[in-house]
């Protein structure tokens, strides 16, 4: 799979600690039985592809998109437009990690 904007993936990876690093630091701090629980939260449902693409164009609620130039944003929108059908409901989700441990 070719990424449309690999620099965004690298940026996102630098913004977040890996699960391994969080676990290691919790253990260094004296926590035991460290567990990572991953959850998916529905951010929004779109009844049309057009609604999603309009929101992406406005960059609303998506700070990472401010890393793209206007031309790059248009390229991303075009890429997404080509991947989605017009008649499907689109469910946008965010992934969360919850950490559980004993001290």
C-alpha positions as CSV (number, residue, x, y, z in Angstrom):
1,X,0.0,0.0,0.0
2,X,1.4,3.4,-1.0
3,X,0.7,6.2,1.5
4,X,-0.6,9.5,0.0
5,X,1.3,11.6,2.5
6,X,3.9,9.5,4.4
7,X,5.1,12.7,6.2
8,X,1.8,12.8,8.0
9,X,2.2,9.3,9.3
10,X,5.7,10.2,10.5
11,X,4.4,13.3,12.2
12,X,1.6,11.3,13.9
13,X,4.1,8.7,15.1
14,X,6.3,11.5,16.6
15,X,3.3,13.0,18.4
16,X,2.5,9.9,20.3
17,X,4.4,7.5,22.5
18,X,4.3,3.8,21.5
19,X,2.5,1.3,23.7
20,X,5.8,-0.3,24.5
21,X,7.2,3.1,25.7
22,X,4.2,3.9,27.9
23,X,4.3,0.4,29.5
24,X,8.1,0.7,30.1
25,X,7.7,4.1,31.8
26,X,4.8,2.9,34.0
27,X,6.9,-0.1,35.1
28,X,9.8,2.2,35.8
29,X,7.4,4.3,38.0
30,X,6.6,1.2,40.0
31,X,3.4,0.0,38.4
32,X,2.8,-3.7,37.9
33,X,0.4,-5.7,35.7
34,X,0.3,-3.0,33.1
35,X,-2.4,-3.5,30.5
36,X,-3.2,-1.4,27.4
37,X,-6.9,-1.5,26.4
38,X,-7.7,-0.2,22.9
39,X,-11.1,1.2,22.1
40,X,-12.6,2.7,19.0
41,X,-15.0,5.7,19.4
42,X,-17.3,6.7,16.6
43,X,-16.4,10.4,16.0
44,X,-19.0,11.1,13.4
45,X,-21.3,9.4,10.8
46,X,-21.6,10.9,7.4
47,X,-24.6,10.1,5.2
48,X,-22.7,11.1,2.1
49,X,-19.2,11.2,0.8
50,X,-19.8,14.9,0.0
51,X,-20.4,15.8,3.7
52,X,-17.1,14.1,4.7
53,X,-15.1,15.8,2.0
54,X,-16.5,19.2,2.9
55,X,-15.5,18.7,6.5
56,X,-12.0,17.6,5.5
57,X,-11.6,20.6,3.3
58,X,-12.5,22.9,6.3
59,X,-9.9,21.0,8.4
60,X,-12.5,21.1,11.2
61,X,-11.4,19.1,14.2
62,X,-8.3,17.7,12.4
63,X,-5.3,19.5,13.5
64,X,-2.9,17.2,11.5
65,X,-4.4,18.5,8.3
66,X,-3.0,22.0,9.0
67,X,0.4,20.3,8.2
68,X,-0.7,20.1,4.5
69,X,-0.6,22.9,2.0
70,X,-3.9,23.8,0.3
71,X,-2.7,21.9,-2.8
72,X,-1.8,18.9,-0.7
73,X,-5.2,19.0,1.0
74,X,-6.9,19.0,-2.4
75,X,-4.8,16.0,-3.4
76,X,-5.9,14.2,-0.3
77,X,-9.5,15.0,-0.8
78,X,-9.3,13.8,-4.4
79,X,-7.6,10.5,-3.2
80,X,-10.4,9.9,-0.6
81,X,-13.0,10.8,-3.2
82,X,-11.7,8.1,-5.5
83,X,-11.7,5.5,-2.7
84,X,-15.3,5.9,-1.4
85,X,-18.6,5.3,-3.2
86,X,-21.3,7.9,-3.2
87,X,-24.0,5.9,-1.6
88,X,-22.4,4.5,1.6
89,X,-22.7,5.8,5.1
90,X,-19.2,6.7,6.4
91,X,-18.3,6.1,10.0
92,X,-15.3,8.0,11.2
93,X,-13.6,6.6,14.3
94,X,-10.9,7.6,16.7
95,X,-8.7,5.0,18.4
96,X,-8.0,5.4,22.1
97,X,-5.7,3.6,24.5
98,X,-6.6,3.3,28.2
99,X,-3.9,2.1,30.5
100,X,-4.6,0.0,33.6
101,X,-2.0,-0.9,36.2
102,X,-1.5,-1.7,39.9
103,X,0.9,0.2,42.2
